[in-house]
Amino acid sequence: MDFSDFLKYVPKIKQEKLLGDQAHIKMVPVERILEVEKFNTSSNNPRKAAVMMLIYPKNNRCHLALIVRNTYPGVHSAQIGFPGGKVELEDVSLTHTALRETHEEIGIHPEKIEVIKTFTEVFIPPSNFIVAPFLGISYSELEFIEQEEEVAGIIEFPLLDFLNEKTIVKKIMDTSYGNNIEVPTFKINEHYVWGATAMMMSELKEVLKSSFKN
């Protein structure tokens, strides 16, 4: 999709209804549903985090930026996700968290991002985080600078590929809530995106599809 064409739909995207669980459930195996049901988010006092779903032009084509996290001791080691992270004391809002972390992790200054929509929060049981996703737009081509301590690579995902239903495939995986289970994923070249990030992507995909057809 041409970036100039995408911009025509931004007013519709801003007004589009969120689908929340209805969209999330498409990328959730049964085992995760059972795991989440065990948790009482209010009593577990989950930590807060925010991520940026950033759309930008590359050769005038719309792309979505994701990061490959470094390998480290932890539940999100080597996973693919959106730039973002936990709320720090200096953050004045979740939006501020998403913008700050995007700047730190991939080098894109907050002034280059227009945040146009807040998406449905996702609870992550293994790390006890509630993550707020934001949709942002950069209007010019970007030069990424990876934060070496946390980011192993950046994936530039063409929006047309993202919207293609063939991108969603099921993969047998070992996860924190079960081994050798079938997990819905977004396949990007040799990478598989699953879990909370895939849930966020599912809601984003449904919002974009609905906006484009109306």
N, C-alpha and C positions, 0 to 999 in steps of 0.2 A: 504494500500500500504506500502510495506517495504521501510524504509527510504533509504536504500542502493540502491534500484531500482529507487527511486525518484531522487537521485543525478545524475543518468545517463542522466536525461532529462534537467538538469539545463542549459547546453549550448543552447538547443533548446528554453527553456523558455526565456532566455535572448534575443533571436533574434525574438521571436514571435511578430507578429503585434498586436497592441492594437485595440480594437473595439470601445472604447469610448461610445458614445451615443447609438450605436447599441446594446451593452451589457447592458448599464444602463437602457434602456427603458423597458427591460423585468421585472424589479422590481419596476416600477413606475406606480401608478394609474393615470388616466386621470386628476384628480383634481390637482395633483402635477405639471403636465405639464403646466396647465393653470396658476398655481401660479408662476412658474418660468418665464413664458412669461411676467409677469407684471414687472419683475425686469430688470433694466439695470445695469449689474454688474459693468460697468465702472463708472457710475455716483454715484452708491451707495457705492463705495470705500470699497469693502468687506475686512474683516480681513483674514489673512492667517493662516492656520493650517496644520499639517501633522500627519499621522498615520502610524503605522507599521503593515503590514500583515505578521505575523511571523509563519513560518513553521519549525517544529522541531521534533526530534524523541522521542517517548515514548514507551518503550518496543519494540523498533525498528520499530514502526509504525508511519507514518507521521500524525502529528496533526497541527491544526491551532488554535492560541490563540486569544480569545476574552475576553473582560471584561464586567462585569455588573456594571454600574455606580450607585453610591449612590443616594438616594432620596434627592433632594434639590430643592429650588425654581429656575426653569429654564426650557428651552425647551427640554433639553436632560436628564432630571431627570429620573433615573431608567432604562435608555435605555441600550441596548447591543451594543458594538462597538469594534473597535480595539484600543489598547493602542495608545495614542497620545494626541495632544493638540495644543494650539495656539503658534505662533512664539513669542519668547522672544527676547529682545534686544541683548542678548549675543549669539544668534544662528547665525552661519555663513552661514547656508544654510537650506533648508527645510529638507534635509536628517538629518542634525544635530538635528533639532527639533524633528523628528520622533524617533531618537535614544535616545535623552535626555528624552523625555516623556515616552518612553518604560522603561527606567531605573527607572525613578521616580515612575511610576504607578505599574509596576509588577516586578521590581527588577532585570531585566536582563541587565547586563553591555554591553555597545556598543561593547566592544571587543569580545563579544560572538555572535555578529550578523554580517553576511555578507549581505549587501544590494545588491541585484542582478538586480532589475528592478524598474523603476518608472512607475506608472500607471496614468490613466487619472484623472485629478482633478474633484471634484464634488462640485457644489455650493449648499449651504444650506440656503434657503431664511429666515427661522424663526430667525436664529442667524446671518445671513449675513456673513457667512464664506465660503471661498473657501478652500477645504481640498485636500491636495496632499497625495495619498496613495503610500507607498513603500512596495515592497516585500523583506523580509529578511529571511535568513536561519540561524538557530543555528545547529551546527553539533553534539552537545551532549545533553543528557537529561537535563532538566531545573528544577531548584527549584525556584518557584515564591515567591516573597515577595510583598504582596498587600499594596498599599498606602491607609491607612485606611480612609483618608479624602475624597477620590474620588472613591475608588474601593470597591464595595460590594462583588465581587466574580470574579473568573476566570473560563471561560469555555474552556475546551480542546476538540476541535471538530475534530474527526478523518477525515482525508482527503477523505477517501472512502465514508463516509457519506455525506460530503460536495459535492462530485461529483455526488451523486445519485439524479436523477431528482425528486424522491419522496419526497426529503427534502423541495422542494418548494411547499408551500401551500398558499391559499388565506384566509385572515382573515378579518372580519368586525371590523373596528377600528374607534376611534375618533382621528383625527390628527389636526395639526395646520392649515391645509388647507381644512378641511371638517370633518363633523361628520357622523358616521354610513356609512362609505365607504369601499369598498372592496380593500384590500391592499395585493399585493404579498409579501410573507415573506419566509425566511429560517426558518424552524422549527427545533430547537435543543432541544430535550427532551421536557421540559415544556416551553421553551423559544421561542419567535418569534423575528427574526431579520428583520427589515424593514428600509425604508428610505435610507439615504445616505450610511450607512454601507452595506445594501443589494445591492445597486447599485455597490459599489466597489467589493463586493463579486461576483457579477454576471460577471464583467469583468475578475476578477481573475479566476473564474471557466472556462470561455470560453478560456482563454489563456492556462490554464493547460490542458484542454481537447484537444485542438488543438495540443499542444506539445506532448501529450502522444500518439496520433494516427499517427503522422507523422514519 
